Amino acid sequence: MQIREVIQILEELAPLKYAEDFDNVGLLVGDKEAEVKGVLVTLDTIEAVVDEAVEAGCNLIVSFHPIIFKGLKSLTGGNYVERTVVKAIKNDIAIFAIHTALDNSFKGVNDIICNKLGLLNKQILIPQKNSIKKLLTYVPESSANHLREALFSAGAGGIGNYDDCSFNYKGVGTFKGNKDSNPVLGERGKVQEEPEIAISVTFTKHLESKVLKAMFKAHPYEEVAYEIITLDNSHQHIGMGMIGNLTEAMNEKGFLEFVKNTMNCGVVRHSQLLKKSVSRVAVLGGSGSFAIEAAIAQGADVFISSDFKYHDFFRAEGKIVIADIGHYESEQFTKSFLTDYLSKKITNFAPALSEGKIILSKTNTNPVNYL
C-alpha cells in the first residue's frame, strides 16, 4: 500500500478542497509513491512524535495540525519546526496534515465534540460558500439516460438528502464539422440539426475532475459542449463549527461543569452567566472567536471553543455564554477518531498493514500546562 492510497482514504472523509485558504494541508514531507510500513496518528507533529514514529517503525505520520504552516526559508534546525522537518527527512518519514479539511467535514472535529456532549439535531454553524458547482451539457435524446447515470455514478446530482437530481429540457442543437472532424451524427461540412436534451446537475467542487471524466467517457459527441459555474449556495454539510441540542436542558453552571469533566479541561474560561437554562449549544474546535456572532444568530445558549482574547468575551453581549475550554482540549479526541477510521478502512484495503501498524501516538503534544 502506497502513501497516496492512505491519503485517498483520508480524503474520502475530508477532501482537501474544503480546507481553508490560509491553511497548509496535504503531504508536507515525503514521497506519496513510497510504500507504507506503518502509520502514526497524532494531533501535532513535533520532534518527539517523529522519534516515536522511528521507534514504532512507521514511515507515515498523519497529523491533524500541519508542522509547516508558513513558508520555510531555511532548514538549519534553528527552531522546533525546522528540527522536526529535518528529523523526518533524515529518517525517511512522510508527514500528512488534514487540519481544516477535517474541521469543515460533517463527520470531523466538531462532530466529535457534539457526540462527546451528546448533542442531537446537529447542523453546520457556518456553511462553506463556493463549494457547490453546476454542470450544464447537451446530449442527443437517445443518449440522455446513459449520460445522466454516468454523472450520478460520479457523484453529481446530490442535493441535501436527495440523490440523482437533475434538470432537463429539450431543444435543438446545430453544428457543422470541418474537414478534420469525425461527427457521430451528420456529415462533415453540412449543418446538422439534432434534437438534444440539456442536462443540468450540481456537485461538490472536489468531484469536478471525476464528474468531467465521467461526462467525456459517456458522451457520444466528438466535441462536448458544456459549462461549469460556481454557485453562491452554501453547502449545509460542509463548513466550520456545529450547533445542536441537549437531550435535556441544564443550568449554566452545571453544564459548564459537565463540559469541563467531559472534555478533560484544566479550566473553563467563560463570559458572564445569564441565569438561563442551556439547551442549544454551538461548538467549534480550535480557535473560534470569528464564529461568536454566528453562534448568537443561530440561537445558541452556549458557544464552546478556544483561544478567546480578553475583549472577545465582551462580544457575548448578554446574549450567549462563551466558554473557552482550551485549544488542545477541544481537538484532543481527533487523533483517536482518525486512528479508528484508518484502522477500519485499511482492514478492508490492506489487512496486513492494519494489524498493529495504525498506531495512536502516545506523545502528549499540548504545549499549555496548568497549575
Secondary structure, 3 states (H helix, E strand, C coil): CEHHHHHHHHHHHCCHHHCCCCCCCEEEECCCCCECCCEEEECCCCHHHHHHHHHHCCCEEEECCCCCCCCCCCCCCCCHHHHHHHHHHHCCCEEEECHHHHHCECCCHHHHHHHHHCCEEEEEEEEECCCEEEEEEEEEHHHHHHHHHHHHHCCCCCECCECCCCEEEEEEEEECCCCCCCCCCCCCCCCEEEEEEEEEEEEEHHHHHHHHHHHHHHCCCCCCCEEEEECCCCEEEEEEEEEEEEEEEEEHHHHHHHHHHHCCCCCCEECCCCCCEEEEEEEEEEECHHHHHHHHHCCCCEEEEECCCHHHHHHHCCCCEEEECCHHHHHCCHHHHHHHHHHHHHHHHCHHHHCCCEEECCCCCCCCCCC
